[in-house]
């Protein structure tokens, strides 16, 4: 399920900032003995535990999102390197592989378009089982080597071609990695509780309200960044297409 990062960020901001304002509103209606120093200490003790859980969950979400983003980036770089390697192997194979090299260039160009062109959804549209990829593999299989060196190169080319296909399928399947929505929901709920309790013991004034606004904005931006890193090909924090562009420029050299 694709969830809009902006929607999650706005929801988080509304809940957190609204909770702070609600806490200040409720504070005015509570009896004075509910807001004495002893009550404040007890509430702070409980909210300290909740704040610790918030910090742990936020750190876990950031680490998970960054790991997913880095994995996609690393796999793209590896695939790009293998594409150049396959082209060089075909170049050393000898004459008669112009069709295969042209197919490799066409398949790479098609994949580049699918991943980063406007109107596409990144890996959702970049299905590895494309006509260009299948035709390239068929062309490699149909090679008829005449020497031992060509037989070795054909075997190696097929191995690299399979590695490219495997990596592309892996990247495609990983695009379905679920965003940990239960953790996002838990984070929003716990932040709401913390901000309600903070608002209970805050006297309403522009400085306090501005402080709550800045804090709510900060945590909502953090949630937005987390969600964006789970969409590395279609979100605002996109993986660079430089490795694949560089590989495309090297093909046919």
C-alpha positions in Angstrom: 0.0 0.0 0.0 1.4 3.4 -1.1 0.9 6.1 1.6 1.5 9.7 0.8 4.4 11.0 2.9 2.9 14.5 3.0 -0.4 13.1 4.3 1.4 11.3 7.1 3.4 14.4 8.0 0.4 16.6 8.0 -1.5 14.1 10.2 1.4 13.9 12.6 1.7 17.7 12.8 -2.1 18.1 13.3 -2.2 15.5 16.1 1.0 16.7 17.9 0.3 20.5 17.7 -3.4 20.0 18.4 -2.5 17.8 21.4 -0.4 20.7 22.9 -3.2 23.2 22.4 -5.7 20.8 23.8 -3.5 20.3 26.9 -3.4 24.0 27.5 -7.1 24.3 27.1 -7.8 21.4 29.5 -5.4 22.9 32.0 -7.6 25.9 32.4 -10.5 23.7 33.3 -8.7 21.5 35.8 -8.8 22.1 39.6 -5.6 23.7 41.0 -4.7 20.6 43.1 -4.5 18.6 39.8 -1.7 20.9 38.7 0.4 21.2 41.8 4.1 20.3 42.0 3.5 16.7 43.1 1.2 16.1 40.2 3.7 17.7 37.8 6.5 15.4 39.0 4.3 12.3 38.6 3.3 13.2 35.1 6.8 14.1 34.1 8.0 10.7 35.4 5.4 8.9 33.3 6.0 11.0 30.2 9.7 10.5 30.5 9.1 6.8 29.9 6.9 7.6 26.9 9.4 10.1 25.5 12.1 7.4 25.7 9.9 5.0 23.7 9.3 7.8 21.2 13.1 8.3 20.8 13.7 4.6 20.3 10.9 4.2 17.7 12.0 7.3 15.8 15.6 6.0 15.7 14.4 2.6 14.5 12.3 4.1 11.8 15.1 6.3 10.5 17.6 3.5 10.6 15.2 1.2 8.7 14.4 3.8 6.1 18.1 4.7 5.6 19.0 1.0 5.2 16.3 0.5 2.6 17.4 3.6 0.7 21.1 2.6 0.8 20.4 -1.0 -0.3 18.5 0.3 -3.4 21.3 2.7 -4.2 24.0 0.0 -3.8 22.0 -2.5 -6.0 21.6 0.1 -8.7 25.3 0.8 -8.8 26.1 -2.9 -8.9 23.6 -3.5 -11.8 25.1 -0.5 -13.7 28.6 -2.0 -13.3 27.5 -5.4 -14.5 25.8 -3.8 -17.6 29.2 -2.2 -18.6 31.0 -5.5 -17.8 28.5 -7.4 -20.1 29.0 -5.0 -22.9 32.8 -5.3 -22.6 32.6 -9.1 -22.7 30.5 -8.9 -25.9 33.1 -6.5 -27.3 35.9 -9.0 -26.7 33.7 -11.9 -28.1 34.5 -10.7 -31.6 32.4 -9.8 -34.6 28.8 -10.8 -34.9 27.5 -9.5 -31.6 26.3 -6.1 -32.8 22.7 -7.1 -32.3 23.3 -8.2 -28.7 25.1 -5.0 -27.8 22.4 -3.0 -29.4 19.8 -4.9 -27.4 21.7 -4.3 -24.2 21.8 -0.6 -24.9 18.1 -0.5 -25.7 17.2 -2.4 -22.6 19.3 -0.1 -20.4 17.8 3.0 -22.0 14.3 1.6 -21.5 15.0 0.8 -17.8 16.4 4.3 -17.3 13.3 5.8 -18.8 11.0 3.6 -16.6 12.8 4.5 -13.4 13.1 8.3 -13.6 10.8 9.6 -16.3 7.9 11.8 -15.2 4.6 9.9 -15.2 6.2 6.7 -14.1 6.2 5.3 -10.5 9.7 4.1 -10.4 10.1 0.4 -9.7 6.4 -0.1 -9.8 6.5 0.4 -13.6 10.0 -1.0 -14.1 8.9 -4.6 -14.4 12.1 -6.6 -15.1 10.3 -9.0 -17.4 10.3 -6.5 -20.3 10.5 -7.4 -24.0 14.0 -5.9 -24.3 15.5 -7.9 -21.4 14.0 -11.2 -22.6 15.2 -10.6 -26.2 18.7 -9.8 -25.0 18.9 -13.1 -23.0 17.6 -15.0 -26.0 20.2 -13.4 -28.2 23.0 -14.3 -25.8 21.7 -17.9 -25.7 21.7 -18.1 -29.5 25.4 -17.2 -29.8 27.4 -19.9 -31.6 31.0 -19.7 -30.3 33.7 -21.1 -32.6 36.7 -21.0 -30.2 37.3 -21.9 -26.6 37.8 -18.2 -25.8 34.4 -17.4 -27.3 32.8 -20.3 -25.4 34.2 -19.0 -22.1 33.0 -15.5 -22.9 29.6 -16.7 -23.7 29.3 -18.6 -20.4 30.6 -15.5 -18.5 28.2 -13.2 -20.4 25.2 -15.5 -19.6 26.3 -15.5 -15.9 26.6 -11.7 -15.8 23.3 -11.4 -17.7 21.6 -13.6 -15.1 23.1 -11.5 -12.3 21.7 -8.4 -13.9 18.3 -10.0 -14.2 18.4 -11.3 -10.6 19.4 -7.9 -9.2 16.6 -6.2 -11.2 14.0 -8.6 -9.9 15.3 -8.1 -6.4 15.0 -4.4 -6.7 11.5 -4.8 -8.1 10.4 -7.1 -5.3 11.9 -4.8 -2.7 9.7 -2.0 -3.8 6.9 -3.8 -2.1 8.7 -3.6 1.3 5.9 -2.4 3.6 6.3 0.9 5.3 6.1 0.2 9.0 2.7 1.9 9.5 2.1 0.4 12.9 5.3 2.1 14.2 4.3 5.4 12.5 0.9 5.2 14.2 2.5 4.3 17.6 4.9 7.2 17.2 2.1 9.7 16.5 0.0 8.4 19.4 2.9 8.6 21.9 3.9 12.0 20.7 0.3 13.1 21.1 0.3 11.9 24.7 3.6 13.6 25.4 2.4 16.9 24.0 -0.9 16.8 25.8 0.9 16.3 29.1 3.3 19.1 28.3 0.4 21.5 27.5 -1.2 20.8 30.8 1.6 22.5 32.7 2.3 25.3 30.2 0.8 28.8 30.5 -0.5 29.9 27.1 1.5 32.7 25.6 3.0 33.3 22.1 6.4 31.9 23.1 5.0 28.7 24.4 2.7 28.2 21.4 5.6 29.0 19.0 7.7 26.4 20.8 5.1 23.7 20.5 4.6 24.7 16.8 8.3 24.3 16.1 8.5 21.0 17.9 5.4 19.6 16.1 6.9 20.8 12.7 10.2 19.1 13.5 8.7 15.7 14.2 6.3 15.9 11.2 9.3 16.7 8.9 11.1 13.7 10.4 8.1 11.4 9.6 8.0 12.9 6.1 11.7 12.1 5.5 11.2 8.5 6.7 8.3 8.0 4.3 10.2 9.6 1.4 13.2 7.3 1.8 10.9 4.3 1.2 10.1 5.8 -2.2 13.7 6.1 -3.6 12.6 6.4 -7.3 9.5 8.5 -7.1 9.8 10.5 -4.0 11.4 13.9 -3.2 14.6 12.1 -2.0 15.4 10.2 -5.2 18.3 7.9 -5.9 20.6 9.5 -8.5 20.5 8.1 -12.0 24.2 8.9 -12.5 25.4 5.3 -12.3 23.0 4.1 -14.9 23.6 7.2 -17.1 27.4 6.5 -16.9 26.9 2.9 -17.8 24.7 3.9 -20.8 27.4 6.3 -22.0 30.0 3.5 -21.9 27.9 1.0 -23.9 29.2 0.5 -27.5 32.6 2.0 -26.7 
